[in-house]
Each structure stands twice: as C-alpha cells, then as structure tokens.
C-alpha cells in the first residue's frame, strides 16, 4: 500500500478538501502512474453531489488522468517506466461477456468498474485522478502519443472519447451535416473532432457569445437556440445532432432539425427525466439515441486520431486548492473549455 495526497468530497454536496488515501501495492499486471494532470468533468460534480443517485464517500473524483508510469508489475507487457499514459472512466470489467470481448467494456454486462465512486473486484472503493498517483491494470491504461501534451490530453480520456465514439458510430464525415448542442467541455471537443472527420459542423448554443470561439474550433456555422428563427431556418437540415448538455431540452424542437433518417444522440446526462411526443420521431423515421464513452481500443484509436490531427482540449490549468471554485464555475458555464488540475499542487 502507498499513501498519497488527494482531494476528496467527504460527503454529498460537501466542499472537496485535501486528504490522504491508500493505493494498493502493484500487482502482477498493474501499472503505477504518477499523475501529472487531471481534468474536471461535469460528471465529477453530478457524482460528488449525488445527482445521479447514491454515491460512495469519501469520493476522490477524476476520470481524465494523464501521467507517467513509475512502476510496473512483473507480468506487465504493454508499458514500461517512463511511458506517457492516461486513464479514463474505467479501470476494470469482467472481460468475459460478449460486450467486453467486442471491445465495449463500458457496457460490460458483468459490471464495469468506474475509475472512482465504484467498488473494485477486491471489494475496495476506487478513487480517481484528483490525487498524486493511481494503480491500474495495464489493460485499462491508454498510451498518450508523443504529439499530445499531457495537460491537453487529459480531458480526451472522457470528453474526447465521449464525443468521438458517437461521431464515428453515426458516420460523421465528408458530405454529412453535424450539429453540436452546447459549446462546453464536451461540445468543444465534439466540434474539433467532427471538423477533423470532415463533416460540415454547426454549433447550436443558447447565445452567440462564444461564436468566435466556435468558428476557431472548426465550426462552419453558429446559431443561437434562444432565437425562435433558428428552428425555422434549420428545419430538416442535419444528418446527426450531438447533444452535449446536461440540461433537459425540448427534444421535439431539436428532432425537427433532423433530415429524414437522421439521429439525435445524447452524451449529456440531465438528472431529470424528459418528456417526448413520439410523433417527433415517427415523422421522418428519426432516431433518438444515447452514447456512453467508448471501449479501451476505441479510446486508444481516439487518442491516436487526435494526435494525428493536432487536437487537444482547450484548457484552463488550475491548482488543486481551486477545485471548489472550479466546480462553481463549471455550473455557471464559466470555463473555456475544460479545467485541468496540475496535480503537482495537491
């Protein structure tokens, strides 16, 4: 066991505070990672505040982890000391179900193990990236290509794969019109990746205040959803709409923006249920879908894709003692576009 410093929420809705946690000794297939940077995801806030249901406390959030390998177990073959690596939302799965065998560990029917707010196969709670070090099985560690700086790579481990996976699955590419709802931590990555895939990209945001940013990030068009004319002008326009917001939307209105056979895919996860008139799906043969991160192989594919296209997250680097302020600013949509903790400050 190794004692490391971390920032943890002691109880639901309580401010995070500096503490210490125990990391397990390195097992045969484990990798010990010195964490350099940890991104702050909106889902960290949902879980620390029990917005998605009962949680495990104390909680050390963080599933956007980038660092350097400092020790490997005797059976490790994929990594060596000094390698640049990342850890995303998963640290284990059953590895035996059909989904795991298909590279869909995020949908493990035997129960995937989250990087934090979960219980590992050893019966111990998992603690996330707001800490100095983490121990992870090599099969759930990602290689960060040399072309990506670790600080801008960290948010790719959640925000990057969460947008890359549905964009790939639903065929974003040349000749396709893609809209991204919301230009936040997820949305800005969706714009960058959809643009790099070759799609024509439109941002649908509440206002035009981030329009210049959106266009610089790769959007071809930018519309304010607070303007009713937007929905008239864009009716029947898109092959794919990616919703990255965590607030309930008027899904009927957004479905009206799809072409026949188009899909509206949710990666944002509002805490409240939604209401939907199914005629907005039936008319036009449309699809309302969801997507959750990606498997380990696809996450590695995403990292390699981003490195090849020079894509990193737009970040604001903060010290660990600013984490509570950062949470408040995320809730106020006051970040462009992802907070990343410099873990040397923990």
N, C-alpha and C positions, 0 to 999 in steps of 0.2 A: 504493500500500500504506500502511496505517496500523498502527502498533504500539500494541497495547492490553494492559493488565494483565488477567490471568485466573488462575483456579485450575485446575490440571490434575493428573491422575494420570500420573506419569512412566512407570509400568509397572503390569502387572496386580497388583491387591491392595496396591499401594503407597499410602501416605497422599497425599492431594492437597496440592499446595503452590503458593504464589504464583509466577507466571512471567509472561512476555510472549508474545504471539502476533501474527501478521500477519493483518490483514483486507485483503481485496482492495480496490482502488480501485473507486469507484462506477461501474458500467457503465450503459448506456442505460436499462435497466428496473429498476435496483437502487434499494433504499431503505437508507440508513444509519440505524441505530437506536441511540440512546443507551439502553442497558439500565438500567432502574431496579430491577427485581425479577426474580429467577429462582427458580422453585420447585425443590425437590428431590424427584424421583420415585424410587420403588423401582427402576425400570428403570435409572436412573443407576448404582445400586450394582451391579446384575446385570452391567452392561457394564464398569464400571470394574474389576470383579473377574473378568471373563471367564467369568461364569456361563452366558452364552448362547453361548459359542464364542469363537473367536479375535477379538481386537479391535485397534484402531489406537491406538498410543501415540506421543507423549503425547496424552492424552484430556482435552478440556475438556467435561465433561458439561453437561446442562441443555437441556431442550426445553419448558420452561414459562416463556416470556420475555414480559415486559411492559416497554414503554418509550415513548420519544418520538422521532419522526422528526426527524433533524437535517440530512439532506441527501437529495435525490432526483436520479436520473439524468434526462437531458433528455427521455427518452421516457416517463417515469412519468406516468400519468393518474389513478391511484387515490388517491394520497396526496400530502400537502404537508408542508413543515417545520412542526413543532409538533403534528402529529396524534398521538393516543394509539393505540398499536398493539401487537400481540402476534405472536409466532411460536411455533408448536407443534412437532410431531415431524418435520415435513417441510420441506425448503427447495427441492426441485425434483422433477420427474418427467419422463417422456418427453413427456407432453402429447398424444400421438398415438394411444395404444392405446385400445381400447374402454372400459377402466376409467377412464382419465383423462378421456375425452370424456363419460363418465357421471357425473363428479364423484367418482370413487372413486380419487383419486390415491394413497391409502395402499396400494392393491392394483395399482399400476402394473406391467404385465407387462414393460415395458421397463426397470424398475428405478427405484423412487423413491429419492430422496437424503435420508437422515436428517440432522437438524439437527447431529448430532455422530456420531463413530465411523462415518463414511461417506466416500466419495470423490465429489466433485462432478464435473460434466461437464468441468471444466477440469483434472481429474486431481489436484486438491489435496484433502487431507483437510478435512473440515468440523469446526468447533469450535463448541461450544454456548454456553449462556447464562451460565455462571459467568464472565462477562467484562464489560468495560465497554461494548463496542459490538459490533454484528453487522451484516453487509451481506447482504441477502436480496432476491431477485427479488420485485417487487411482487405477483406472482400467488400468492405463498406467505406474504403478510403479512395479518394479520387486523386489523380495526378494533375497538378496545375502546370500547364505548358509554360516554357520559359518566356514566351512572348507576352504573358499576362503578369502585371504587378500583383503581388498578393493582396494589397489593400482593395483594389478594384475588382479582384477576382472573388473575394469572399462573398459578396451578395449574389454572385452567379449560382452558388450552391443551393439557393432557394429561388430567388427572384428570376434568375436566368433560366433554370430548368422548368420552373412553373409556367413560363411563357413559351419557351422553345418547344416543349413537348406537344401542346395543343396546336401550335402553329404548324409543326411538322405533320401531326396526325391528320389535320383537316386541310392539308395541301396548300398552305400559303406559299406563293411563289410567283414567277412571271405570269402575267395575264390575270392574276387574281386581285380583287379589291378587298382589302382587310381594314376593318376599323378597330381601334383600341379605345375602350371606355376607361377614362381616367389616366392622368399622366403623373403617377406617383412612383413608388418603389418598384412595383410590378410593371406598371404601364410604360415607364420609360424604357425598360428592358424589352417589352413587347414591341415597341416602335423600332428600336435598334435592330432587333432580330428579324422582324417581318421585313424591314427595309433590306437587310443583308440577304434575306432569302429571295428577294426580287419582286415582292408584292408592291402594289400601289397602296400606300398607307394613309389612313385618315385618323386623326385623334378626335374623339368626342369627349369634351371636358365641360364642366359646369360653366366656366367663363373663358375668356380669351387671354387671361393674364399670363399664361405660360406658352402662348402661341409661338413666340420667337424661339423658346427652348425646344418646343416640339418639332419645329421645322429644322432646327440644327441637328436634332437627334435622328432625323431621317423621315419625318412625316412629309407627305406631299400636300396634305390639306389639314385644316384645323377648324373645328366648329364648336360653338357654344351650345350645349344642350338646354341651357336656360332660355334660349330663343326658340319659340314655337316654330318659326320658319325653317329651322334646321331639319325638323322631322318631315316637313312638307317637301323641302328641296331634295332630301336624300332618300326619300321613299324608294324601296326596291333597288338600292344601289350596291349592296355588299354581298360577297360570297361568304365572308366569315367576319363575325364580330367577336372580339375577345373582351369580356368584362373583367376588369381587374379591381373593381371597387368593392369595399366591404359594407356598403350601404344598400338597403333594398331599393330596387329600381322599378319603374313602370315597364315591365318586360314586354307588355303588349306594344308599347310605343317603339321599343328597340327592335322587336321582331319585325315591325313594319318596314324597317330599313333593309331587311334581307331580300335578296333576289329569290326567285323560286328555287327551292332545294338548298337554300343557304343554312348556315348554322350559327347560333349564338352560344358561345362556350364560356362558362363561368370558371374563373380561377379565384376570384374574390369570394369570401365566405361570410356573408352577413349573419349576425347572430339571430336575426328574426326570420320567421317563415315569410314566403311571398304569396301573393295572390296572382292567379293567371287564368285568363279566359282562353280555353283551349282552341277556340276558333282562330286565335292569332298564330297557332301552329298548323292547324289543319289547312287553312287557306295558304297556298304556296308551298305545301309539302316541306315545312321548315323543321329544323331540329333545335331543341334547347338542351344543351349538354353541359357536362362538368368535366374537369380535368384536375388531377392531383399530382404535383411534382412529376417525377419520371423515375424509371429504374436506374440502377447503377451504371449499366452500359450506356444508356441514353444520356445520362448526366455527363459521362466522360466524353461522349460524342459532342454534347453541347459545349463543353469547355474547349475542346479542340476546334470547333467551329468558331467560337468567339475569338480564340487566339488567332486563327487564320484570317479573321475579318477585322482584327484590331478592336474588338468590342470588350469594354469593361463597364462596370456600373459607374454612374455619376455619384460621387460620394461626398459626404461631409465627415471628416475624421474627428472623433471626439475622444476625450479622456474618459476613463471608466466612471469617475465620480459625476459625470454629466448625464448618466443614463436616465435618471428620472426626469430630468428636463427634456431629454430627447424623446421620451415616451409622450410627454405632453405635446411636444411639437409635432410628432407623427399624427397624433389625434387631431391636431389643428391643421394638418396638411402643410406644415411649415418646414419642409425639408426638400432639398433638390440634390439627389432624389433618394439617397439611402444613407442613413447614419451607419458608420463603421467605428467600432471601438478599437482603439490602439491598446492592445492587451498588456503592453509593457507598463501601462499606467495603473493596472489593477493592484 
